Amino acid sequence: MFAIRRVRDHLDLRYGEPLTLQTLATLSGMSRFHLIRQFRAAYGVTPIHYLSHRRIAKAQDLLRYANLTVTEVCVLVGFSSLGSFSSRFRALVGVSPSDYQRRYAHDTPHIPGCHLFMYGVIRQSGRSAGPAAGPSVEA
């Protein structure tokens, strides 16, 4: 179970980076297929689906509160294609990223993207420091 938790923590910390199932399997010390079975048994979804949900959840936060374009958000959360980001976002949220962002355009004040980068909430690699932007510990 410790290996599965390590994989989940890795996905939570590095969701904005390119991650492969083979990388996660190596991290866990399991085969790809065993990792998928064990991860699904523990969390109810495969590691790749968990990563996709994590990326979309972070994208929702950024679209709602940050003054960033949809394309910038797409890249920051780890998608390499705006089309795949938009279709996955629509499938999980029910609206396009642009419509989602417009919905919140006047409801909340937006944080300038440069401030998010400057204070470490968003790092250049696309990873987030989380709600409390303190020093991060790399494993």
Protein Blocks (a to p, Z undefined) as FASTA:
>chain_A
ZZmmmmmmmmmmmmmpccdfklmmmmnopafklmmmmmmmmnopafklmmmmmmmmmmmm
mmmmpccdfklmmmmnopabfklmmmmmmmmnopafklmmmmmmmmpccddfklmmmnom
acfkopaebjblcddddZZ
